[in-house]
Amino acid sequence: MPRTIIVAAAQMGPIAHEATNPGGPQSREPAMARMLKLLEDAAAQGAQLVVFPELALTTFFPRAMLTDAAEVAALFEPESDAPGAPSIVESPHLKPLLTKATELGVDVSIGYAERWTDSASGTTTDYNTAIYYSAKTGGVVAKYRKVHLPGRTTLLPEGSAQQLEKYYFTPGNLGFRAFRVPSLPTTAEEGQGAITGMLICNDRRWAEAWRCLGLQGVELVLCGYNTSDYKPQDAGTVEEQTEMALLHHHISCQSGSYTNACFSVNVAKAGVEAEGAGGGLIGGTVIYDPLGRKVGETKTLADELLVATLDLDDCKKPKATIFNFANHRRVEHYARIVEQVGVVEP
């Protein structure tokens, strides 16, 4: 019997900075109303899993250097391992979505800004984070913190498009962990859920990230992103740069899926979030199959659902043949990958 699942990529149109905080520093109502509609529409089409973008609750704030501590704090979801500390499931900003997901019986993967406080040290660290929420268990099955942070900690010259994720976030410390999802199809042999992994935005450009998941037998990779469409400091028109950004996006997602024999669901926040340099984001929400074929792609820069039925057994043949890692990998020659960071020319 095929192991089919119905997934929905919930592309989101722009979220203006003003829309993040109407009437108060921690309001998320406009974005949440849109996400609830996407979730309900996906459930009506039979979706078992809905994947939302990176930083889905807010505008892509790393395009600007915010210096007011209260304004920055309002963009993050506080979490801690301290006894009695509320989990992300209880966040007033996420709870409406997760409650509705439970009611509908639909799993959710979503990205947000996480402010983590370690109970032992009292240290607070900010991460660019995604979670997988299981409607069946009513809890978070897995958390991923973005590892490959792009950009800078200082500003480029005025008029440039800024990318300041290194200013706001610390590289993730959870690694690339695949996980089983209890509510997705099971194998007859193992009786366990689909093997799933998460990446965030720039991670999709790094083959090492995909391969770490591939080496765990990953069948389904979920990746939300916010990718700039135009940087005035770079060569080319808006149209030329957008075309190139989409090309690189597709190369990354297609090659990652093919070389690790897995499906990938890659979900954008898109459109013009702010006027001026760096205010626009590409769309291109896309699902690829284990042979690198495009299952489907969105057509707009607005809120749009991409719903697809995937047979996870399609991963089996390529995992057993061309990408049979146990038969073909030659790790004795790969030491440079983990021992060396920058380029060392011959």
N, C-alpha and C positions, 0 to 999 in steps of 0.2 A: 504494500500500500504506500502511496506517496506521502511524504511528510509535508503537507502544504500549510502555509500560514498566510494570512492576509495582513499586510502592513500598510500604514498610511504615513507618508512623509508630509508633515504639516508646515509647508513654507509660510513664513510670515512676511507681510509687507513692512514698511518702515515704522519705527517707533521714534517719534521726535523726543528730544530731551525734555521738552515742556510736558509732553504727554506722559512721561514717566512719573512726574511729580505734581499732577494737578491738585490743587487744594491742600497740599501737604507733602512733606518730604518722603513719605513712604507709601504713597498711593500707587497701586498697580492696576486699578480697575479697567482702564481702557484696553490694555494688553490682555488682561485676564478675560474680558468679555469676548475678545476675538478668539482666544485660545479655546474657550469653552464651546464656541460655535464650531470651530474646526474639529474638536473632539467629538461633539455630538454628530456632526455630519459624517465623520469617519466611522463611528459606531453604526450609523444607519446603513453604511455600505459594507458592514460586516468586518471591519478592521478589528484585529486582536491586539495590535500594537500601534501606537501613534508616536512618531518621533518629531520633536520640536527642535528649533535651532539652538545654537550657542547663544548665551546671554538673552534668553527668550523673554525675560520679564522686563527688560530695560532697553533703552537705546544702547548702541555700541559706544559706550562712554570713553574707551581708550583713544578715541580720536582727538580728545582734548585733555589738557593737563588741569584737572580740578585741584584746588589747593585748600578749599574749605573742608575741614575734617568731617563736619556734620553732613555736608552734601555728599561726600564720598561714602560715608557710612550708610547713608540712606539707600545706596545702590546695591548693598551687600545683604546676604542672608546670614545672620549669626548662627553658629553651631558650636557645640562643645561636647566633649566626652565626660563632663562633670556630672556627678550624680544628680538626677532630677532635671538636668538641662533638657529643653524641648528638642526633639528631632526635627529635621527639615520637613518631615511630613506634617508637623504641627505649625509650620510657618504660615502666618495669615496671608502671605503673598502667594503661596503654592497650594494651600489646603483646599480652596474651592475647586481647583483643577483635579487634584488627587481624589477628593471626595466624589466628584462626578465620575471620574474614571472607575472608581470602585463600584459605584452604582451601575455603571454601564458594563462592567466586566472587561474593561479594556486596559491593557498595560500602557505605560507612558515612559518615554525617555525625554529628558529636558535638561537644558543647560542654564546655568545661573552663576552669579558671583557669590562666592562663599567666604565668609569671615570666620575662620576656625580658631577657637581658643582651647589650648591644651590645658587640661585641668592640673596636671602635675607641675608644669612650669609657669603657667599663667600667660604664656606667650601667645600672641594673636598673629595669625598668618592669613593672608588673603590668597585665594585660589580661583582660577577659572574652572568651573566644575560642571559635571553632568551626573545625573543619577538615572537608574532604571528602577521604576516603581511597578510592583506587581499588584494588580487588582485582586488576584487570587489570595495572596498572603496579607495584603493591606500594609505592606512595608517596602522599604528600599532593599532590593536584591543586590545592587552593586552601585558603587560610586567610582567615578574617574575624575582625576584632576589633570588638566592640560599640562603636558610635559614640554612641548616645543613652543615656547613663547616667542613671538616675533617682536620686532620693533626695538625701541630705545627706552632709556630712562631720562633722557634730556630732549629738549625741543629742537627741531630743525628750524631753519630760517623762516621768518614770517611769510605766509602765503603757501607754505608747503602743506601737504597732507601728512598728518601726524599718525604714527602707530606707536602707542605707549603702553603696550601690555606689560612690558618689563618694569614700568613705573608702578603699575597697580598690583601686579600679581607675582607670586613666587612659583617657580616651576613645580609641577605636581610631584608628589612623593609616594604615589600608590602604584607606580609602574603600569604595565599593560597587562591587566588581568582579564582573561576570559572567564565567563561564568555560565552556569546553567540557569535557564529560566523555567520555573516550575509550571507556568501556564502555557508555554509554547509546546509544539509537538514533541513526542518522545520517540526514541528509537526502540524497535522491537528487541534489539540485542541488549540494550542497557537500561531501558525504562527510565531514562532521565531526559531533562529538557534540552532544547536547542542550545548549542554552544554559541555564545554571544560575546561581543566585545564593543567597547566604546572608544572613539577618538574625538578630538575637538579641533576643528578648523585647520590650523597650520600643521597639526600632527599628520594630516592626510598626505602631506608632501614628503614625508620621511619614510622611506622603505623599511627602516628598522622597526618602526612602530607597527606596521602591518605584519611584518614577519614574526614579531614577538607574539602577536595574536594567532598567526597562522600555525606556529609551533605548538599551540594548544588546541589545534583542530577547529579553529573558529569557523562557523558557518554563516554568521550574520554580524556585520560590523555596522554600527550606528554612529554617524558623524554629523554634528551640527556645525555651522560656520557663519561668520560675518566677514565677507571679503570685499575690500575696497574696489571700486570700479575705475578710479582715476586719481592719479597723483600729478599735480601740476609740475613738480620738480623733475618728472621723468619725461622721456621723449614720447611723442605720439599724441594724437587727438583722443578725445574721450571715447570715441567709437573704436579706435585702434587699440587703446589700452584695455577697454572692456572686453573686446574680442580675445586679446591675449590672456587676460585674467581667466576667462571662461575656458580657454584652451588648456591652460595649466591646471585648472580645477579638474577638468575631465581626464586629463592624462593621469593625474594623481589617483583619482577614484577608480578609474578603469584598470590601471596597472596594479593597484593594490588588490582589487578583487580578483583579477586574473592570476597573479603570481602567488596568491594564497588560497585560490579555489574557494572563494566565498562570495556570498551576496553582500552588497553594501548599500545602505540607505543614507544618502548625503543631503542634508536639509539646510536651506539658506534662510537667513533674514535678508531681505532685499529691498531695493528702492532707495529713495533719497530721504535720509533721516535728518540731515542738517544742510543748510545752505553753505556754500563755500567749499574749500579744499577738503577732500576726504569725507564728504557727507553722503556719498552714494555707495550702495552695495550691490554686487552682482546677484543675480538669481541663480538659475541653473540647477535647482533641486533635481536630483537624479538618483535612480536605482540601477545598479549594475549587477549582472549575474556572474557565476563562477568562471565563465569563459570570456569575461570582459565585454559581453554584449549589453547594450542599453535596454533595460526593461521599460523605462519611461522617464520623461523629463517634463518639468513645469514649463509653462509658456508665458508667464507674466512676472511682474515684480511686485505682486500683491499677495494677500492671503490666498493660498491655493493648496488644495489637497491633491496628492499623487497617491493613488491606491493601487496596490498590485498584489496578486497571489503568487507566492514563491514556493517552489518545491525544494526543500532543503536537501533532498536526496540528489539533486543536481550537483552537489558538491562532491559526491562520492567518487565519480570516475576520475576527474582531474587530480583529486587528492591521492588516488591509488596509482596514477600513471605519471604524467609529466612532472607533477609536484608531489611525488612520493618522497617526502623529506628523508625518511629513514634510509631509503635506497640511494639517494642521489646527493645529499648534502655532503660537503667536504670541509668540516669545521676546522681541520688542521691548518687550513689556509686563510681562515677568517679572523685571526687574532687582531689584525690591524683595526678592524671595525670597532672593537671595544677598548683597545689599548691607546688609540690615537684620537684626538679631538679635531684639531685643525689640520690643514694640509701640510705635508712634509714632502717637498719636491725631491725627485731623484737627482 
